[in-house]
Amino acid sequence: MRTSDLFQETYGALSANKVRSGLTMLGVVIGISSVIAMISIGQGAAGSIQASIEGLGSNLLTVSPGSSQAARGQVSGGRGSSRTLVTEDAEALRGIDGVAYVSAEFSSRYQLVAQNGNNTNVTVLGVEPEYLPVRNVAVAAGSFITETQLRSLGRVVVLGATVATDLFAEEDPVGKTLRVNGSNYKVVGVLAAKGGTSFNSPDNSAYVPLTTMQKILTGSDYLTSAAISVEDKEEMAQVKAEAVSLLAARHKVDPEAPDFSIISQEDVIGTLTQVTSTFTTLLAAIAGISLVVGGIGIMNMMLTTVTERMREIGLRKAIGAKRKDIGTQFLVESVMLTFVGGGIGILLGWIVSLLITKFSGTATDVSAGSVALAFGVSALIGIVFGYYPARRASGMNPIEALRYE
């Protein structure tokens, strides 16, 4: 049978009962569009997480007090909450080759109250001037913490973009006074908005000099973290190893069981990417169930079609049609149904992804890989669920087929 005749017969058979063909394709359409939408949501979430983490600073290593023994299968016992990291440790880290900046940080939550009565409970960080380049943030108005304010225990505060809006609405906060833990602090600057709400976004934080946080607000000299900005990404592993050795020596602990932990951006991104990939796979698998249902629907339709066209099959065999010709025709009809349904499903899934991004703000990413996967799955479903009806049609006895009523 010529290819043109094959496709002409296929089109005629499928268009003879458009409603049944359309309903049969519906399962494939829903399945493919669901898979496309779920994968795009998962990939978009992974991209957003990676962008959020990288937006916190470039080539970043984060030192936290307290041990982290997750790699040994144990639960971390208070990492970040113990008092094993001090300002002198941050000073020592600045001497490591390859280190560009070190930001010593102390964070705690406080209620901020403006003179106009507005108030908000936010994370207040005690920081040094190096915080800006390390954390990759910029000042939108006023200035940031200076060395002079650091040395003089200045009662000044820099607000994140969201905090400034919550406290002062459309007013310019710079120069105004607000109360932090019962004391007055002068607003000297506002940071540029970075967007996002996770990973301690700078937009939702306020900043005071580190010495002010330690001596006045908390009365403690320890740090809650120290962020290291490495000059070259290729040197991150080496800098991390040297930092571990240096701090272990300073703390007089075994480097294999330190009282601190150092995490790189790659560690965080790798872990979260693995989680989102697993989540995406799970969502795609759940959505894929509808593809199986759609495939069963195609098989049922093709078996019904074989029964309805029994006399046609007998007549074609009687005039010389081979088993291969009969089987190929029914298999092509099955694959054509899934291909058309897959194409519509891909388009629908892409539209759903755009609508999700537009109305919910959730980032989505329809990749070429997911589209290729959808087409591959469509073809596979057509072949797998169309094979048995095609085999049954090709194996019929022409005399029995012609006698069928």
C-alpha positions in Angstrom: 0.0 0.0 0.0 1.3 3.4 -1.0 1.9 5.9 1.8 -0.5 8.4 0.3 -3.2 5.8 0.1 -2.5 4.8 3.7 -2.9 8.3 5.0 -6.0 8.9 2.9 -7.6 5.7 4.3 -6.6 6.8 7.9 -8.1 10.2 7.5 -11.3 8.7 6.1 -11.6 6.2 8.9 -11.1 8.8 11.7 -13.2 11.5 10.2 -16.1 9.1 9.6 -17.0 9.4 13.3 -15.6 12.7 14.4 -17.3 12.8 17.8 -15.9 9.3 18.8 -12.5 10.2 17.6 -12.5 13.5 19.5 -13.6 11.9 22.7 -11.0 9.2 22.3 -8.3 11.9 21.9 -9.5 13.8 24.9 -7.8 11.5 27.4 -4.5 12.0 25.6 -5.0 15.7 25.4 -5.7 16.0 29.1 -2.8 13.7 30.0 -0.2 15.5 27.8 -1.3 18.9 28.8 -1.1 17.9 32.5 2.4 16.5 32.1 3.6 19.6 30.3 2.0 22.0 32.9 3.4 20.0 35.9 6.9 19.8 34.4 6.9 23.5 33.6 5.9 24.3 37.1 8.6 22.2 38.5 11.3 23.5 36.2 10.1 27.1 36.9 10.3 26.5 40.6 13.8 25.1 40.3 14.9 28.1 38.3 13.4 30.6 40.8 15.1 28.8 43.7 18.5 28.9 42.0 18.0 32.6 41.1 17.0 33.4 44.6 20.1 31.7 46.1 22.5 33.2 43.6 20.9 36.6 44.2 22.1 36.4 47.8 25.7 36.9 46.6 28.2 35.5 44.2 30.7 32.7 44.9 29.3 32.5 48.5 30.3 30.4 51.4 28.3 30.6 54.6 29.8 29.8 57.9 27.4 29.0 60.7 28.1 28.1 64.4 27.1 24.6 65.5 27.9 21.3 63.8 26.0 19.9 60.8 26.1 16.1 60.6 23.5 15.6 58.0 26.1 13.9 55.8 26.5 11.2 58.5 22.8 10.6 58.7 22.4 12.5 61.9 20.1 15.4 62.7 21.8 18.7 63.2 21.7 19.7 66.8 21.2 23.5 66.7 23.4 24.6 63.8 23.4 28.4 63.8 22.1 28.7 67.4 25.2 27.9 69.4 27.9 30.4 70.4 31.0 29.1 68.7 31.5 31.8 66.1 33.0 35.1 67.1 34.0 38.4 65.4 37.7 37.4 65.6 36.9 34.3 63.5 35.6 36.5 60.7 38.8 38.7 60.9 40.9 35.5 60.6 38.9 34.3 57.5 39.8 37.6 55.7 43.4 36.4 55.6 42.8 33.4 53.5 44.1 33.6 49.9 41.2 33.9 47.4 38.8 35.5 49.8 37.4 38.8 48.4 35.2 39.9 51.3 33.9 38.5 54.6 30.6 39.7 56.1 30.2 39.0 59.9 26.5 39.0 60.8 24.3 38.8 63.8 20.6 38.4 63.3 17.6 38.6 65.6 13.9 39.6 65.3 12.7 42.9 66.7 9.6 45.1 66.6 10.3 48.3 64.6 8.0 51.2 65.4 7.9 54.4 63.3 6.9 57.8 64.7 3.7 57.7 62.6 2.6 54.6 64.6 3.2 52.0 61.9 5.1 49.0 63.2 6.4 45.7 61.9 8.3 42.7 63.3 11.3 41.9 61.1 14.7 40.3 61.1 17.3 42.9 62.2 20.9 42.1 61.2 24.0 43.5 62.7 26.4 43.9 59.8 29.6 45.5 58.6 30.1 47.6 55.4 31.3 44.4 53.6 27.7 43.2 53.7 26.9 45.1 50.4 29.4 43.4 48.1 29.1 40.0 49.8 25.3 39.8 49.6 25.1 41.6 46.3 22.7 44.3 47.4 22.6 48.0 46.6 21.5 51.2 48.3 18.5 53.0 46.7 18.5 56.0 49.0 20.8 57.4 51.6 23.8 55.3 52.6 24.7 52.0 54.2 26.5 51.2 57.5 29.9 52.9 57.6 33.1 52.1 59.5 32.7 55.2 61.6 29.2 54.1 62.7 30.6 50.6 63.4 33.4 52.0 65.6 31.1 54.4 67.5 28.3 52.0 68.1 26.0 54.3 66.0 22.3 54.0 66.6 21.5 54.0 62.9 19.4 51.6 60.8 19.1 50.8 57.1 15.7 49.4 55.9 14.9 46.9 53.3 12.5 48.0 50.5 9.5 46.2 51.9 10.2 47.3 55.5 10.5 50.9 54.4 7.1 50.7 52.6 5.4 49.0 55.6 6.6 51.7 58.0 6.6 54.9 56.0 4.4 54.1 52.9 5.2 56.7 50.3 7.3 58.9 52.6 11.0 59.1 52.3 12.3 57.2 55.4 15.9 58.7 55.3 16.5 61.0 58.2 13.4 59.8 60.2 13.6 58.1 63.5 12.1 54.7 64.6 12.3 52.7 67.7 14.1 49.3 67.9 13.8 47.4 71.2 12.8 50.6 73.0 15.6 52.8 71.7 15.6 55.4 69.0 17.5 54.8 65.7 18.0 57.1 62.8 17.2 55.8 59.3 20.2 56.5 57.2 19.4 54.4 54.1 17.0 52.2 52.1 18.1 49.2 50.1 17.1 48.7 46.5 14.3 46.1 46.1 15.5 42.6 45.1 12.2 40.8 45.0 11.3 37.4 46.4 10.2 36.5 49.9 12.3 33.5 50.7 15.9 32.9 51.9 15.8 35.9 54.2 15.2 38.4 51.4 16.9 41.8 52.1 13.6 43.5 51.3 12.1 42.1 54.5 15.1 43.0 56.8 16.6 45.9 58.6 20.3 46.5 59.3 22.3 48.1 62.1 26.0 48.2 62.8 27.3 44.9 64.0 28.8 46.4 67.2 25.5 48.1 68.0 23.7 44.8 67.7 26.3 43.0 69.9 26.9 45.7 72.6 23.5 47.4 72.8 20.7 45.3 71.4 21.8 41.8 72.5 24.8 42.1 74.8 26.5 39.2 73.1 29.7 39.1 71.2 29.1 36.0 69.1 27.9 35.8 65.4 25.0 34.0 63.9 26.9 33.6 60.6 29.8 34.8 58.5 29.5 35.0 54.7 32.6 34.6 52.6 32.8 36.0 49.0 35.4 34.1 47.0 37.2 35.9 44.2 37.1 33.0 41.7 34.5 30.3 41.6 37.1 27.7 40.8 38.8 28.4 44.1 35.7 27.8 46.2 36.6 24.3 47.2 40.1 25.3 48.2 38.9 28.3 50.2 36.3 26.2 51.9 39.0 23.6 52.9 41.3 26.3 54.2 38.5 27.9 56.2 37.6 24.6 57.8 41.3 24.1 58.8 41.6 27.6 60.1 38.5 27.7 62.2 39.1 24.1 63.5 42.6 25.3 64.7 41.2 28.4 66.3 38.4 26.5 68.1 40.7 23.6 69.0 38.4 21.0 67.5 38.8 18.1 65.1 38.3 19.3 61.5 36.3 16.1 60.9 33.9 17.0 63.7 33.9 20.8 63.9 31.7 23.0 66.0 30.7 25.0 62.9 29.5 24.3 59.4 30.4 25.8 56.0 27.9 25.6 53.2 28.4 26.7 49.6 25.8 27.9 47.2 26.4 24.8 45.1 25.5 22.6 48.1 22.2 24.5 48.7 21.3 24.6 45.0 22.2 21.0 44.5 20.0 19.9 47.5 17.0 22.0 46.5 17.3 21.1 42.8 17.2 17.4 43.8 14.1 18.1 45.9 12.3 20.0 43.2 13.3 17.4 40.6 11.8 14.6 42.7 8.7 16.7 43.2 8.4 17.4 39.5 8.8 13.7 38.7 6.1 12.9 41.2 3.7 15.5 39.7 4.4 14.3 36.2 3.9 10.6 37.2 0.5 11.5 38.7 -0.5 13.4 35.6 0.8 10.5 33.5 -2.0 8.3 34.9 -4.4 10.1 32.7 -2.2 9.1 29.7 -2.7 5.5 30.6 -6.4 6.0 30.8 -6.3 7.8 27.4 -4.4 4.9 26.0 -6.9 2.4 27.2 -9.6 4.6 25.6 -7.8 4.4 22.3 -7.5 0.6 22.5 -11.2 0.3 23.2 -12.0 2.5 20.2 -9.7 0.6 17.9 -11.2 -2.7 19.0 -14.7 -1.4 18.4 -13.5 -0.1 15.0 -12.1 -3.5 14.0 -15.4 -5.1 14.9 -17.4 -2.6 12.9 -15.1 -2.9 9.8 -15.0 -6.7 9.9 -16.6 -7.1 6.4 -14.2 -4.4 5.0 -11.2 -6.3 6.4 -12.5 -9.5 4.9 -13.1 -7.9 1.5 -9.7 -6.3 1.4 -8.0 -9.6 2.3 -10.1 -11.5 -0.3 -8.8 -9.2 -3.1 -5.1 -9.6 -2.1 -4.4 -7.3 0.9 -1.6 -8.7 3.1 -1.6 -9.0 6.9 1.0 -6.3 7.0 -1.2 -3.9 5.1 -4.2 -4.4 7.4 -2.1 -4.2 10.5 -0.2 -1.1 9.4 -3.4 0.7 8.6 -5.0 0.2 12.0 -1.7 0.9 13.8 -1.3 4.2 11.8 -4.9 5.2 12.8 -4.0 4.6 16.5 -0.7 6.6 16.2 -2.5 9.4 14.3 -5.0 9.8 17.1 -2.3 10.1 19.8 -0.2 12.4 17.7 -3.1 14.8 17.1 -4.1 14.6 20.7 -0.5 15.1 21.8 -0.1 18.2 19.6 -3.3 19.7 21.1 -2.2 18.7 24.6 1.2 20.4 24.2 -0.5 23.6 23.0 -3.0 23.4 25.9 -0.3 22.7 28.4 1.7 25.7 27.2 -1.4 27.9 27.5 -2.1 26.6 31.0 1.5 27.3 32.0 1.2 30.9 30.8 -2.0 31.4 32.6 -0.5 30.1 35.8 2.4 32.5 35.5 0.1 35.4 34.7 -2.6 34.9 37.4 -0.7 33.2 40.3 2.8 34.7 39.8 4.3 31.2 39.9 7.2 30.9 37.5 6.9 28.2 34.8 9.3 27.0 32.2 8.1 25.0 29.2 11.3 23.4 27.9 12.0 21.8 24.6 12.8 18.6 26.5 9.3 18.4 28.0 7.7 19.0 24.5 9.9 16.2 23.0 9.0 13.9 25.9 5.3 14.6 25.2 5.6 13.7 21.5 7.6 10.6 22.4 5.0 9.5 24.9 2.2 10.2 22.4 3.8 7.9 19.8 4.5 5.2 22.4 0.9 5.2 23.6 -0.3 5.0 20.0 2.0 2.0 19.3 1.5 0.2 22.5 -2.3 0.5 22.7 -2.8 0.2 19.0 -0.7 -2.9 18.5 -3.2 -5.4 19.8 -6.2 -4.1 17.7 -4.0 -3.9 14.6 -2.7 -7.5 15.2 -6.2 -8.7 15.8 -7.4 -7.1 12.5 -4.5 -8.5 10.5 -5.0 -12.0 11.8 -8.6 -12.4 10.7 -9.7 -15.1 8.4 -11.1 -13.4 5.3 -14.0 -15.9 4.9 -15.1 -15.5 8.5 -14.8 -11.8 8.2 -17.0 -11.7 5.1 -19.6 -13.8 6.9 -19.7 -11.5 9.9 -23.0 -9.8 10.5 
